[in-house]
């Protein structure tokens, strides 16, 4: 081996950083598991309304639904909450954090 060569091989394609991130288990927000309000309510033994209130101001949650309903009725919104947000909120409300 020549000077400065450590014996480690590299593909030289510039993807070493991306490969190390993927190897560490970090996922992009779009590919991680998303929970429904009902799933979190069941896991934490809470009511759905309580879970909605806990997550309503959290960033990174998906809110699906019509924000401007055409009628005077209640607007329905569906929440999808990424696993990383669930873990963050659980830690925030934990007694031992």
C-alpha positions as CSV (number, residue, x, y, z in Angstrom):
1,X,0.0,0.0,0.0
2,X,1.1,3.5,-0.7
3,X,1.6,6.4,1.7
4,X,-1.6,7.5,3.5
5,X,-3.5,4.3,2.6
6,X,-5.1,2.8,5.7
7,X,-6.4,-0.4,4.2
8,X,-10.0,0.7,4.1
9,X,-11.7,0.5,0.8
10,X,-14.1,3.1,-0.6
11,X,-16.3,3.0,-3.6
12,X,-15.3,6.6,-4.3
13,X,-18.8,7.5,-5.5
14,X,-19.5,10.1,-2.8
15,X,-22.2,8.1,-1.0
16,X,-20.2,7.1,2.1
17,X,-22.1,9.6,4.2
18,X,-25.5,8.5,3.0
19,X,-24.5,4.9,3.4
20,X,-23.4,5.5,7.0
21,X,-26.7,7.3,7.8
22,X,-28.7,4.4,6.5
23,X,-26.6,1.9,8.3
24,X,-27.1,3.8,11.6
25,X,-30.9,3.1,11.3
26,X,-32.0,6.7,10.7
27,X,-35.0,6.9,8.4
28,X,-36.4,9.7,6.4
29,X,-39.7,11.0,7.9
30,X,-41.7,9.8,4.9
31,X,-40.5,6.3,5.2
32,X,-41.0,5.8,9.0
33,X,-44.1,4.3,10.5
34,X,-47.1,6.6,10.9
35,X,-49.7,6.0,13.6
36,X,-53.3,6.9,13.7
37,X,-54.9,8.7,16.7
38,X,-56.8,5.5,17.5
39,X,-53.6,3.4,17.6
40,X,-51.8,5.8,19.9
41,X,-54.9,6.1,22.1
42,X,-55.0,2.3,22.4
43,X,-51.2,2.0,23.1
44,X,-51.3,4.7,25.8
45,X,-54.8,3.8,27.2
46,X,-56.1,7.3,26.5
47,X,-59.1,8.8,24.8
48,X,-58.9,9.8,21.1
49,X,-59.7,13.5,22.0
50,X,-56.9,13.5,24.5
51,X,-54.4,12.2,22.0
52,X,-55.6,14.8,19.4
53,X,-55.0,17.6,21.9
54,X,-51.5,16.2,22.8
55,X,-50.4,16.2,19.2
56,X,-52.3,19.2,17.7
57,X,-49.4,21.7,18.0
58,X,-46.6,19.2,17.2
59,X,-44.6,19.8,14.0
60,X,-44.1,17.0,11.4
61,X,-47.6,15.4,11.7
62,X,-49.7,14.9,8.6
63,X,-53.1,16.6,8.7
64,X,-55.4,15.3,6.0
65,X,-58.8,16.8,5.3
66,X,-60.7,19.8,4.1
67,X,-59.5,23.0,5.9
68,X,-62.4,25.0,4.4
69,X,-65.6,23.0,4.6
70,X,-68.3,24.2,2.2
71,X,-71.0,23.8,4.7
72,X,-71.5,24.9,8.3
73,X,-70.8,21.4,9.6
74,X,-67.7,20.2,11.5
75,X,-64.6,19.8,9.4
76,X,-63.1,16.3,9.7
77,X,-59.3,16.0,9.8
78,X,-57.3,12.8,9.8
79,X,-54.0,12.8,11.6
80,X,-51.0,10.6,10.8
81,X,-48.2,10.8,13.3
82,X,-44.7,9.7,12.6
83,X,-43.0,7.3,15.0
84,X,-40.3,9.9,15.9
85,X,-43.0,12.4,16.9
86,X,-44.8,9.7,19.0
87,X,-41.5,9.0,20.8
88,X,-40.8,12.7,21.3
89,X,-44.2,13.5,22.8
90,X,-44.1,10.4,25.0
91,X,-40.7,11.6,26.4
92,X,-42.2,15.1,26.8
93,X,-45.1,13.8,28.9
94,X,-43.0,11.2,30.8
95,X,-42.6,11.6,34.5
96,X,-38.9,10.6,34.4
97,X,-37.7,12.7,31.5
